[in-house]
Amino acid sequence: MQFTLEATDSKSSARAGRMTTAHGVIETPIFMPVGTAGSVKAVHQRELHDDIGARIILGNTYHLFLRPGLEIMGKAGGLHKFNGWDKPILTDSGGYQVYSLAEKRKIQETGVRFQSHIDGSRYTFTPEGVMDIQRVIGADIMMAFDECTPYPCDYRYAKDSLGLTHRWLDRCIAHFDATEGHYGYAQSLFPIVQGSTYADLRQQSAEYIAGKEREGNAIGGLSVGEPAEEMYAMTSLVCDILPRDKPRYLMGVGTPANILEAIKLGVDMFDCVMPTRNARNGMLFTSEGVINIKNEKWKDDFSPVDANMPGYVDNFYSKAYLRHLIIAKEILGAQIASIHNLGFYLWLVGEARKHIIAGDFSSWADTMIRKVAVRL
């Protein structure tokens, strides 16, 4: 993977870059739709590419390991062949799912023992095993196995967990470097900075990760319940340490305002389930603010969902029609809303990129941050 820094903002740390992978080019800043089980919920791959403008999607190691399983994934030729998405894919390591399975897992030095949320069957994830799983899945970008600490988290636990994550990272790197991909193209491994909301731990972790000189780096363990101000403070601290010439990925973030604030701090890559999860419940993100399409006020509003945003959804379907579909629990409603929200997120980071290159990002972002947080 190659990363080229193309422009920077003079009044913030925002950057525009270009990542080149075996499955295509990704212009940054970028948002990655989340395809947990090999698909982005309610959205066809053709729509992802043609209507939404996605250039990379995310898959989930834990879920794909359980279903359909590595045997099927290997026979298919990897996730790209299995789901028909021929653009880049990033897979997380399963560390966040381990975090979320607090009642069904046991963390040890060797790895994590856990029970499947599907049928209760027992498995063990080790750093080496997670590398092997992601090799079979065939992601362009693989994530190191880590422990995501909860919030709040006491200092001693956060420090011990950070040491474990760093030791696991060393094992991930050693195994990754000793193996090759299954499908004839190169894969990249991103380490993950941890340390909860403790500045000294975040600094230690960022310095440790930077020293590994991998092709990109991630910031994990944020957006887990901490105040936004703490998330921004930790992100700023870490971005000041991570290499300038490598992409920075803030995992699991977030709202449109979160994303714009993080771009200002120097983040290049984002993912979050919020656009699709909230869409299925009738919450729409727009350039003028947030709409709860279930509200009575939209019942006879025949205007587009967002007249400022291009795309067939916003040029074709009215708020009134989408409200009808969501209220009636029609599957098409979830589909249209999901396409709109993902389209908006991709539009937002695309506009951020344009303004970084044009040299007026900071003033534009400040205006947009105020607008996108408004409830309409």
C-alpha positions in Angstrom: 0.0 0.0 0.0 1.2 3.5 -0.8 0.0 6.8 0.8 0.7 10.2 -0.7 -0.1 13.4 1.1 -1.6 15.8 -1.4 -2.6 18.9 0.6 -2.8 20.2 4.1 -4.9 22.9 5.8 -3.1 26.0 7.0 -5.3 26.6 10.0 -5.7 23.0 11.3 -4.1 19.6 10.9 -6.5 18.5 8.2 -5.0 16.6 5.3 -6.0 15.3 1.9 -4.2 12.2 0.7 -4.3 9.3 -1.7 -4.0 5.6 -0.7 -3.2 3.0 -3.4 -4.1 -0.6 -2.7 -4.2 -3.8 -4.7 -7.9 -3.2 -5.3 -7.9 0.5 -6.1 -7.2 4.0 -5.0 -8.8 5.7 -2.0 -8.9 9.4 -1.7 -8.8 10.7 1.9 -10.4 11.8 4.1 -12.6 8.7 3.6 -15.5 7.1 5.4 -15.8 3.3 5.2 -19.4 1.8 5.2 -19.5 -1.1 7.7 -20.3 -4.5 6.2 -20.2 -6.6 9.3 -21.1 -10.0 7.9 -19.9 -9.4 4.4 -22.6 -6.9 3.4 -23.6 -3.4 4.3 -27.1 -3.8 5.7 -29.9 -3.1 3.2 -27.5 -1.9 0.5 -26.5 -3.6 -2.7 -22.8 -3.5 -3.7 -23.8 -1.8 -7.0 -25.5 0.9 -5.0 -22.5 1.2 -2.7 -20.3 2.0 -5.6 -22.5 3.8 -8.1 -25.0 5.7 -6.0 -23.1 6.2 -2.7 -19.6 6.5 -4.0 -18.0 4.1 -1.5 -14.3 3.3 -2.3 -13.6 1.0 0.6 -15.8 -1.0 2.9 -15.2 -2.7 6.3 -15.7 -6.4 7.2 -15.7 -8.0 10.6 -13.3 -10.8 11.4 -15.3 -12.1 14.4 -18.6 -12.3 12.5 -17.1 -13.7 9.3 -15.1 -16.3 11.2 -18.4 -17.6 12.8 -20.5 -17.2 9.6 -19.9 -18.3 6.9 -16.6 -19.6 8.3 -13.1 -19.9 7.0 -13.7 -23.0 4.9 -16.4 -21.3 2.8 -14.4 -18.0 2.7 -11.3 -19.8 1.4 -13.2 -21.8 -1.2 -14.8 -18.6 -2.5 -11.4 -17.0 -3.0 -11.7 -14.5 -0.2 -14.3 -11.8 0.7 -13.8 -9.9 -2.5 -14.9 -12.9 -4.6 -17.5 -14.0 -2.1 -19.5 -10.7 -1.9 -18.6 -9.3 -5.4 -17.0 -6.1 -4.1 -13.9 -5.6 -6.2 -12.7 -2.4 -4.4 -10.6 -2.3 -1.2 -11.7 -3.9 2.0 -10.5 -3.4 5.6 -11.1 -6.0 8.3 -11.1 -5.2 12.0 -9.4 -7.8 14.2 -12.4 -8.9 16.4 -11.0 -6.9 19.4 -14.0 -4.7 19.7 -16.4 -7.7 19.5 -14.3 -9.3 22.3 -14.8 -6.1 24.3 -18.6 -6.2 23.7 -18.8 -9.9 24.8 -17.8 -9.1 28.4 -20.0 -11.9 29.8 -18.8 -14.5 27.3 -15.1 -14.1 27.1 -11.9 -14.5 29.1 -8.8 -12.5 28.3 -5.4 -14.2 28.8 -1.8 -13.6 27.8 -2.1 -16.1 25.0 -5.3 -14.6 23.6 -9.1 -14.5 24.3 -11.4 -17.4 24.9 -15.0 -16.6 24.0 -18.4 -18.1 23.4 -20.2 -17.5 20.1 -23.2 -15.1 20.4 -24.9 -17.4 17.9 -24.9 -20.8 19.5 -22.6 -20.6 22.6 -19.8 -22.6 20.9 -16.3 -21.9 22.3 -13.3 -20.5 20.4 -10.0 -18.9 21.1 -8.6 -15.9 19.2 -4.8 -15.4 19.4 -2.8 -12.7 17.7 -1.4 -15.3 15.3 -4.8 -16.9 14.7 -6.4 -13.5 13.9 -3.7 -12.8 11.3 -4.4 -16.2 9.7 -8.2 -15.5 9.7 -7.7 -12.1 8.0 -5.3 -13.7 5.5 -8.2 -16.1 4.5 -10.7 -13.2 4.3 -8.2 -11.4 2.0 -8.7 -7.8 3.2 -6.4 -5.2 1.7 -5.9 -3.7 5.2 -5.8 -6.0 8.3 -6.0 -4.8 11.9 -3.8 -6.0 14.7 -5.4 -7.9 17.6 -5.9 -5.6 20.6 -8.0 -5.2 23.7 -10.5 -2.3 23.6 -10.8 -1.0 27.2 -14.2 0.1 28.5 -15.1 3.6 29.6 -14.7 4.5 32.4 -11.6 2.5 33.0 -9.2 2.7 36.0 -5.6 3.6 35.3 -4.1 0.3 36.4 -6.4 -1.7 34.2 -5.7 0.6 31.3 -2.0 0.4 31.8 -2.0 -3.4 32.0 -4.3 -3.7 29.0 -2.0 -1.5 27.0 1.0 -3.7 27.8 -1.0 -6.7 26.6 -2.1 -5.0 23.4 1.6 -4.1 22.6 2.7 -7.6 23.3 0.0 -8.9 21.1 1.0 -6.4 18.4 4.5 -7.8 18.4 3.1 -11.3 17.9 0.8 -10.0 15.1 3.7 -8.4 13.3 6.0 -11.4 13.6 3.3 -13.7 12.2 2.2 -11.3 9.5 5.7 -10.9 8.3 6.4 -14.6 8.3 3.3 -15.4 6.1 1.9 -14.4 2.8 -1.5 -13.7 1.4 -3.6 -16.4 -0.1 -4.8 -14.7 -3.3 -1.7 -13.2 -5.0 -1.9 -9.6 -3.8 -0.3 -7.7 -1.0 -2.1 -6.9 2.3 -1.2 -4.3 4.9 -1.2 -4.5 8.7 -2.3 -1.5 10.8 -1.4 -1.4 14.6 -3.9 0.2 17.0 -3.1 2.8 19.6 -4.9 2.2 22.9 -4.6 3.8 26.4 -8.2 4.8 27.3 -8.4 8.5 28.1 -5.1 8.7 29.9 -2.7 11.1 28.1 0.5 9.4 29.3 -0.7 6.0 28.2 -1.9 7.3 24.8 1.5 9.0 24.3 3.3 5.7 25.2 1.1 3.7 22.8 1.4 6.2 19.9 5.2 6.2 20.2 5.3 2.4 20.4 3.0 2.1 17.4 4.9 4.7 15.4 8.1 2.9 16.0 6.8 -0.2 14.2 6.8 1.7 10.9 3.8 -0.1 9.4 2.0 1.2 6.3 -0.8 2.9 8.4 -1.9 3.3 12.0 -5.2 3.2 13.8 -6.6 4.9 17.0 -8.8 2.6 18.9 -10.6 2.6 22.3 -12.5 5.9 21.7 -16.1 6.5 21.0 -17.0 4.0 23.8 -18.9 6.4 26.0 -16.3 9.0 26.9 -17.2 12.8 26.5 -16.5 14.1 23.0 -14.0 16.6 24.4 -11.9 13.7 25.8 -12.1 11.8 22.5 -10.8 14.9 20.7 -8.0 15.5 23.2 -6.7 11.9 22.9 -7.0 12.0 19.1 -5.1 15.3 18.9 -2.4 14.0 21.1 -2.0 10.8 19.1 -2.1 12.4 15.7 0.8 14.7 16.8 2.9 11.6 17.4 1.9 9.2 14.6 3.9 9.5 11.3 2.8 12.3 9.1 3.4 10.2 5.9 1.1 7.3 7.0 -2.7 7.2 7.0 -4.4 7.6 10.4 -7.7 5.7 11.1 -10.0 6.6 13.9 -12.0 3.5 14.6 -15.8 3.5 15.2 -16.3 7.3 14.8 -18.9 8.7 14.6 -21.4 11.5 14.1 -20.9 14.0 11.2 -19.7 16.6 13.7 -17.3 14.0 15.2 -15.8 13.2 11.8 -15.3 16.9 10.9 -13.6 17.6 14.2 -11.4 14.6 13.8 -10.4 15.6 10.3 -9.3 19.0 11.7 -7.0 17.0 14.1 -5.4 15.0 11.3 -7.4 11.8 10.9 -7.8 10.3 7.4 -10.1 7.3 7.8 -13.3 6.6 9.6 -16.0 3.9 10.0 -19.2 3.7 12.0 -22.5 1.8 12.0 -24.4 4.9 12.8 -25.4 5.9 9.2 -27.1 2.5 8.5 -28.3 1.7 12.1 -29.9 5.1 12.5 -31.4 5.0 9.0 -33.3 1.9 9.8 -34.9 3.7 12.7 -35.8 6.8 10.6 -33.0 9.1 11.5 -31.5 10.9 8.5 -28.4 13.0 8.4 -28.4 16.0 6.1 -26.4 19.1 5.2 -28.8 21.2 7.2 -29.1 19.0 10.3 -30.7 15.8 11.6 -34.2 14.6 10.6 -36.4 12.2 12.4 -38.5 11.2 9.4 -41.2 9.6 11.7 -42.2 13.0 12.9 -45.7 14.2 11.8 -44.2 17.4 10.3 -42.8 15.5 7.3 -46.1 13.7 6.5 -46.9 16.1 3.6 -43.4 17.4 2.8 -42.8 16.5 -0.8 -39.3 18.1 -1.0 -36.2 16.0 -1.4 -34.5 14.7 1.8 -31.5 16.9 1.1 -31.6 19.2 -1.9 -27.9 20.1 -1.4 -26.7 16.6 -2.0 -26.4 14.9 -5.3 -27.6 11.3 -5.9 -30.6 9.5 -7.1 -32.2 9.1 -3.6 -32.3 12.8 -3.0 -33.4 13.6 -6.5 -36.2 11.1 -6.6 -37.7 10.3 -3.2 -39.6 12.9 -1.1 -39.5 13.1 2.7 -43.3 12.3 2.7 -42.8 9.1 0.8 -39.8 8.0 2.9 -41.8 8.7 6.1 -44.6 6.6 4.7 -42.3 3.7 4.1 -40.6 3.9 7.5 -43.9 4.1 9.3 -45.3 1.2 7.4 -42.0 -0.8 8.1 -41.5 -1.4 4.4 -38.0 -2.8 3.6 -37.6 -0.2 0.9 -37.7 2.5 3.6 -34.7 1.1 5.3 -32.9 0.7 2.0 -33.6 4.3 0.8 -32.7 5.8 4.3 -29.5 3.7 4.4 -28.4 4.8 1.0 -29.1 8.4 1.8 -27.2 8.4 5.1 -24.2 6.6 3.6 -24.3 8.9 0.6 -24.3 11.9 3.0 -21.3 10.6 4.9 -19.4 10.1 1.7 -20.5 13.4 0.4 -19.3 15.1 3.7 -15.8 13.7 3.6 -15.6 14.4 -0.1 -16.5 18.0 0.5 -14.0 18.2 3.3 -11.3 16.9 0.9 -12.3 19.6 -1.7 -12.0 22.4 0.9 -8.7 21.1 2.2 -7.3 21.3 -1.3 -9.0 24.7 -2.0 -7.4 26.1 1.2 -10.6 27.1 3.1 -11.4 23.9 5.0 -11.3 25.4 8.6 -14.0 28.1 7.9 -16.1 25.6 5.9 -15.8 22.9 8.6 -16.7 25.3 11.5 -19.9 26.2 9.6 -20.8 22.6 8.8 -20.2 21.4 12.4 -22.8 23.8 13.6 -25.3 22.9 10.9 -25.1 19.1 11.0 -25.8 19.0 14.7 -29.1 20.8 14.5 -32.3 18.8 15.0 -34.7 19.8 12.2 
